[in-house]
Amino acid sequence: MSLHYDFYENPVSKDSDGRPKLHARVVTTGTMNTDQLAQYIHDMCTLTSADVKASLISLVEVMANELALGRRIHLEGLGYPSFPRQCPYHPP
C-alpha cells in the first residue's frame, strides 16, 4: 500500500527571507463510510457487520468523551487520533 503526496506552500511570515517553504500532505483518493467499513471488517472475521458497526459507534463515543476530558488515546497500529475542536458529541 502506498500513499500519494502533494506539496503545498507554507504561509510566508514577515520574518522570513521571502522564499516560500513547502510541506507535504497526503492526497486522499476517496472516503469509506461506517457501513462500508463494517462490511469490510465483517468480511475479514466472524463478527456480523451490525456487531462491527455497534462497536465502531461505541468506540467513537468513548473516544469523544475521553478526548473532551483532555486525555490522549493510543490505538496500537494506528496512532493517536484526535477530533476537530467542534466535535459533534461535545458542542462548544
N, C-alpha and C positions, 0 to 999 in steps of 0.2 A: 504494500500500500504506500502510495506516495502522496505528498501534499503539494499543491501548487501555490506559489507565492507571487506577489506583485510588490513593487516598490512604490512608496509614497513619500512625498516631501514633508519634512517636519516644518512647522511654522518657524519663520525666521524671527529671532529675538532681536531686540535693539542692541544687545551687546555682541552679537555675532559678527563674523567677518563678511557677512552678506552672501556667502555661498550656502545654499540650502543643503541640509543633510537628509539622507533618506533612511527610512525604516521599512522593514518587510512586514506584510500582512498576509495571512492565509486567505486564498481566494476560495470561497465556498462554491460548491457545484450543485447544491440543492438542499432541500430540507426533508428530514424524516419526522413525521408526526408520532404522537404517542401510540396510536393504533398500529401504525406500521412497525414501530419499534417492538411493541408487544408481540406482534405476529412473528417478527424476525427471531426474537428470543424463544418464543414457543416452538418454532421450527428446529431450534437447536437443543431442546431439552424436553422434559416430561411435563413441565408446567403448562396449564392452559393459557391462552392469550388473555383471558379475563383475570386469572391469577397474577400474571405478569403486570397487567395494566393496573390492578389494585395496588400491587407492590410499588410500582413507579409513582402512582399518585401519593401514596403514603410517604415515600421517600422524599418527594418534593415538599410536602407539608412539614415533615420533620426537619429537613434541611432549612427551610424558610424560617421556622421557629428558632432553630439554633443560631443561624446567621443573624437574625434580628436581635438575639441576645448578645451578639458580639463574639460568638465562638467561631473558630475555624473548623472546617470539616475536611478530613483527608479520605478520599476514596482510592484505595490501592489500585494502581494500574491506570488511574485517571488523573489524579492530582487533587488540587484544592479549588473546587468550584466556588463561584460567587454569583450573587444575583444582582441585578441592577438596583440602584438606590430606591426606586419606586417599585418594590416587589408587590405583586398583586395580592399576596397573602397578608401583607402588613403595610397598608397605605400610610403615607406620612401624617 
